[in-house]
């Protein structure tokens, strides 16, 4: 478990690396850190350390409830829990810092755990939600003699989320549908230009910040055009008046054109 002050200092270093060449300078951040750490549906998908720290702590709760064979778990049951139920232990400020932190996050995992005659276990619905599938192997579900605790999927549940932005598919998957669903040559090319331009502009931004190197604007445009042109070589297009003009503009071979239409 990481103290909050340490988490803030680490994230400050991360922000400095992203926005100001590694140094911590006020006013350099262009986007709030909370937004940067959102999932790729609206951010960069960077892990927010506070949320991931909580997800890691939930593994300790699972070990306590499953009575994992460890000296620490045995000590907790003898000196902390005693004959009480873990969920009913009152929270007091005079407790040790680490024990208070564990008790504070009980609501995070309470709804994911049930009890039966077979012992403490995860809800099947929760397993399916947090990455375990119906066809998962036993090795995916068990760690040693105990059920595995899915830290990654717990984190994915508790992290902050937003609605998917319109440019999500284009930026992260190249052939997104935000520009349009038509299969015309103009639409296909537009879907290739946007991710290529986004990538190389971001690359140029990092090169200028961290390496103090700068390419001329025309050279950057040429790199983007060549990348798109090579990508388009794997497509086939219907021959239309518009596609022939576009092919002339992009200097693409006419062999990519199929299904001849009437003359323009």
Phi, psi and omega in degrees: 000135185252130177300149182301321181298320179293321178299316179298320180293320179296315181292331176295321176295321179295317178296320179298321179294321184287321191250333189221043172059029176097342180268152180266103181233133180287145176086000181273335183291130180266338181224142180301143181299327178299324180285319179301324184275000176293157175304166185297351176295341180205355180224204180261357178079014178289139181290129172279117190298325180298316180290319181290328176298319177297317179299321178293322180294331180297335178296326177295320178298317179298318179298322179294313183291325180276358181052055178300143182284089176210153182296322181296315180297317178298319180295318179300316181292325183282316189256340182251308183278317182058237182258015183264168173274140183303320184289341184260000181292123181290147178270126180229145182287343180275004175285164177295153185301314183294321179291324176297318181297321179293317180293329182294331185263012179304321180298337182295323186251354186302318184281353182264357186237136175231166180239143176210182179294344178272359177107183179291135181207164174278146173297138178300321178300322179292321179298317180295323181290328188254025170113340176280136183246166179302324183268011179297145176284163178300325180299334179282338187257341187236139174236108186070238178255009185238163173294141178284143178258116188279083182301316182301319184279333173296315178299318181296335179280318187273347182291154180292139181231158176223169175293146180295129179281162186294330184269009185303306184296325183290313184290317188266336185234006169078310184249049182291174186252008184291331180284324181162160181257000180289155181255023178289159181300320181298317181292317180299315180295320178300323180290338177271329183291315185299309179294324179295316179295318179300315182296310186285330174293318177295320177298317179296321179299315180293322179296320179291324182285313191263335181247355180058032178248148185218128176263147176297152182302316182296325178293320178295318178298319180296320178298317180296315181297318181293322178297315179294319182298316178296323178295320182291342180294344180268000181260163170234139187234147174286141181280114175226173178300317181293318183294324179295319178295317180296320179297322178293320180295316183271359178056048179264147180293140182291350179292346178280349181272134179228169177055082182293135175257181178295156181296147182284000000 
